[in-house]
Amino acid sequence: MPTFLVVNMVKEKTNIINEYHLNRHKPDRPQFALHDLNEYLKTNQCQAVKPHIHSFYQVIWFKKGTGKHSVDFKTYDVFDNAIFFVAPNQVHYFDGNTDYKGVLLHFNELFLVQDQTPVEFFLNCNLFNNPYQQPSCCIGTGIDDILDEYISQVRQELENRENFGKELILRNYLKSFLIQIERRRNEFEKSANHLSPLLDEKRMQLVKFINLIDENYKKGYSITEYARLLHISSRSLSDLTQQQLNKTPSQMIQERIILEAQRLLLYSDLNINQVGYRLGFDDASYFVKYFKKYTGVSPSEFKKSVS
């Protein structure tokens, strides 16, 4: 079983929770790993039940079992055939249950996204980096046998001593696994919300905007600047977010800033002023007002309420 480097981030004196890596900065080492969920939780329970982050992507398939799983200050139900998608830097943790049956897939971003095709981009940014979707879905029955077959093929390939083409084969199995899940989730969403097709132009634009926010929310970009990066007008961007999410572009940027502020306030050694500066606020008092305006409590009240 691959080992994971645990970094307590004391070096930067910013994080007070553990960060886990999968052979980061070691391209000659495996960039993909498969674990039995039950064995993993029994071996790593002490670390798994504490809030933590990692620099790789994680897919958690709970085949059997019920409980709770927490991601970014929200707790979600775990049930048979629930699948969670955890992106780098998302704070999450397991409950104390070690009786779950399932699998864990770990991989670094470059392992999945090689050519940045529309499908690769959509899987990366919609399944893992979309704060406007739950980080989990229920695949129900019907495709679990298909997913099991992919997992079986992955295991066989990992055990194969022949390295020629190994990464390519594993990558293709992973993409196929994720595509099957995205298809099933889209079926459920279409029946409930009458959504447009997966790679519809408007959905792709929305995903691109969400990705741009994630890359640039600390820079203070205006709506006009985001629209320019998307090669559309500010009005078109506003219409897009309103139609798809019933939110303004400004709301979406504010929500991303607040999420990061909450992460830093709870899980870093930075004081309130430093958190504000980290997020691009030159005036610490303005950051306090900004935070209270959108959460209803001050940063210090937020820390006390969660602690």
PAZALUM-78112 format. One record per residue (C-alpha): residue in one letter; x, y, z. Coordinates in pm, whole numbers, plus 50000, padded with zeros to 5 digits. Layout:
<rs>
AXYZ;...
</rs>
This chain:
<rs>
M500005000050000;P501455034049904;T502515056050190;F501395091850231;L503535120350349;V501945138650639;V502865175150666;N501805194850971;M502695227250794;V504605240051096;K507265251750854;E504945278950721;K503295284251060;T499915287750894;N498075254450921;I497185235851237;I495735205351063;N497515177950874;E497955178650499;Y498475145950313;H500325141249984;L500545113949724;N504175114549605;R503985152049546;H506875165849337;K507935129949260;P506795123648901;D508735090948888;R506605076849174;P502965065049143;Q500475093649105;F497485070849160;A496485047449444;L493615023949525;H492665014049882;D490134991250045;L488025015450252;N487614992150549;E491334984950577;Y492225021450522;L489955033850802;K491155007651048;T494795016150972;N494385054050962;Q491435059951195;C493225084651422;Q494085107051126;A490875101150926;V488475112751198;K490285146051243;P489755175351003;H492455173650735;I493285183550381;H495265167850101;S496945179249782;F495465151049576;Y491935142249466;Q489985116049656;V486975094949552;I485305076749842;W482845049649741;F480835038050043;K479475005149911;K477954994550243;G477345013150566;T475565043150713;G476945073250897;K478165108550836;H480955125250640;S481965161750682;V483245184050402;D483895221450438;F481745228050747;K478795207050628;T477905171750732;Y476385147650481;D474675114050520;V476565082650425;F474515053550292;D474915023550064;N476455033049729;A477165069249824;I480195083749649;F482065114449775;F484395136249568;V486975155449772;A489185180949596;P492595193549709;N492425217850003;Q488885208250101;V488695202250476;H486995169050546;Y486915140250790;F485305106350847;D483095096551138;G484315069651378;N482725040651191;T485345015651070;D482834990150942;Y482245006550605;K482764985450295;G484055003149987;V487035017349803;L489155048649797;L490755062949483;H493565088149522;F495205106549235;N497045138749160;E495565164248921;L497995158348636;F497195121348645;L493605128748536;V494015160648335;Q496575155348061;D495225171247743;Q492505192947902;T489835179647668;P486275192147735;V485455159347908;E488575160348129;F487935196648221;F484305189648303;L485105159548522;N487815178548708;C485855210448763;N482315197248796;L482745166049006;F485415179449239;N485555217249230;N481945227949214;P480725243349541;Y477195245149400;Q476815207549396;Q476905183849688;P480305166949716;S478475133749706;C475945114649504;C474075081649521;I474635059249223;G471845036149336;T471805002549162;G472384994648800;I475915007448745;D477554993949060;D478494962248872;I480094983448598;L482055003848854;D483114972049031;E484494958748703;Y486604990248657;I487924986749012;S488774950348945;Q490654960148628;V492514987448820;R493604962349085;Q494854938248822;E496804965648647;L498364977848971;E499524942249042;N500894938148690;R504704939648695;E504814952548338;N505194990348354;F504874997547982;G501675017947935;K500605012248299;E499805048848373;L497855052648049;I495735021948123;L495055033048481;R494155068048365;N491675054548113;Y490045032248375;L489785061948612;K488225084348346;S485755057148251;F484855052248618;L484205089548666;I482285093048338;Q479915065148441;I479255083048772;E478725116648602;R476285100848356;R474275085548641;R474255117748841;N473125136948536;E470255112448486;F469035119748839;E469485157448794;K467655158148462;S464645139748603;A464555163348902;N465545196748750;H465325192248373;L468965201948331;S470605206547994;P473015179947856;L476335174948033;L478525193547786;D475925219847697;E477605253347625;K475985271347917;R476925244548169;M480485244848041;Q480625282848073;L479325280648429;V481915254448522;K484645275948365;F483475306148567;I483515285948890;N487035274348804;L488165310048734;I486775321549069;D488735293949243;E491935305249070;N491475342949115;Y489175350849410;K492055366549609;K492895391049332;G489855413549357;Y488805408948994;S485695427348880;I482785410148706;T483955426948385;E487395410848420;Y485895376348476;A483615381148175;R486605390947963;L488425359048063;L485355339547952;H485105359647627;I481535370447703;S479905402647818;S479215411148182;R475495409748105;S475835374947956;L477745363248264;S475055377048495;D472315360648288;L474235327748295;T474625325748673;Q471095337948732;Q469605311748500;Q471755282948620;L472065290148994;N469765319349070;K472805338449194;T474715368949077;P478405365748981;S479235388049278;Q477485364249516;M479505335149385;I482795353649434;Q481765364549784;E480825328949879;R484235316049771;I486035342849972;I483925335150280;L484575297750248;E488335303350241;A488075327850530;Q486245301750737;R488885275450655;L491725298650756;L489995311251070;L489435275951201;Y492355256251067;S495295279951057;D497465298751306;L496805331451127;N495115358551330;I492065376851194;N494125405151043;Q496435380450871;V493485361050729;G492165393350581;Y495525401550423;R495845365950289;L492515370450111;G493465403649954;F491995428150206;D494345457450269;D492185469850555;A491655444050830;S488635462650971;Y486975460850629;F487545423250622;V485765420150959;K482795440350827;Y482765420350502;F482765387250688;K479985398050924;K477875411850638;Y477785378050462;T477745354350760;G475885374151024;V478715370151277;S482175384951319;P485285363551250;S485975360051623;E482355350151693;F482555324551413;K485705308951564;K484095306851909;S480835292251777;V482565263851593;S485225257351855;
</rs>
